[in-house]
Amino acid sequence: MPSHVYIKDTNRKYIYANKKTLALFGCSLPELKGQGDELFFTEEAVKGLESVDRYVLSGNESNRAFFLNTVTAPLMPT
């Protein structure tokens, strides 16, 4: 799949991500599970993602594009 795909729980922690997302974050699925956005993104980006998450968790569909170019660092050293 050419898209970044992920699933978060109601506490906004990652529970799944496809290979493309894992490559972006620089980690494996077991390493990603339970982590929040703050590990991968700047504080400003986390606030934007939180807004989108709250919108979706309130029962709305998100078809809004949210572009991020602020990955702070891979979880695992390369």
C-alpha positions in Angstrom: 0.0 0.0 0.0 1.5 3.4 -1.0 0.0 5.2 2.0 1.1 5.6 5.6 -1.5 3.7 7.6 -1.8 3.5 11.4 -4.4 2.8 14.1 -4.4 4.4 17.6 -6.4 3.4 20.6 -8.7 5.8 22.5 -5.7 7.1 24.5 -4.1 8.1 21.2 -1.4 5.4 21.5 -0.3 3.5 18.4 -1.6 -0.1 18.2 -0.8 -0.8 14.5 1.1 0.7 11.6 1.9 -0.6 8.1 5.5 -1.1 6.9 5.6 2.3 5.2 4.7 4.0 8.5 7.1 1.8 10.5 9.9 2.7 8.1 9.1 6.4 8.5 9.3 6.1 12.3 12.3 3.8 12.2 10.9 1.1 14.4 9.2 -2.3 14.4 5.5 -2.8 15.3 6.3 -4.2 18.8 8.4 -1.1 19.4 5.7 1.2 18.2 2.8 -0.3 20.2 1.8 1.9 23.1 3.9 4.9 21.9 2.4 8.3 21.4 3.1 11.0 18.8 5.5 12.9 21.0 8.2 10.3 20.3 8.2 11.0 16.6 7.0 14.5 16.0 7.6 18.1 17.2 5.4 19.6 19.9 3.7 21.7 17.3 2.9 18.7 15.1 1.7 16.7 18.1 -0.9 19.5 18.8 -2.1 19.2 15.3 -2.3 15.5 15.4 -4.2 15.6 18.7 -6.8 17.9 17.1 -7.3 15.4 14.3 -7.5 12.5 16.7 -10.1 14.2 18.9 -12.2 15.0 15.8 -12.1 11.3 14.7 -12.6 9.9 18.2 -15.7 12.1 18.5 -17.3 10.0 15.8 -16.5 12.1 12.8 -14.7 10.8 9.7 -11.4 12.5 8.8 -11.0 13.3 5.2 -8.9 16.3 6.0 -5.3 16.2 4.9 -2.7 16.8 7.6 0.8 17.1 6.2 3.8 16.6 8.5 7.4 17.1 7.6 8.5 17.2 11.2 9.5 13.7 12.2 12.0 14.3 15.0 14.0 11.1 15.0 13.6 7.4 14.5 12.8 5.5 17.6 15.6 3.1 17.1 19.1 4.2 16.1 20.1 3.3 12.6 
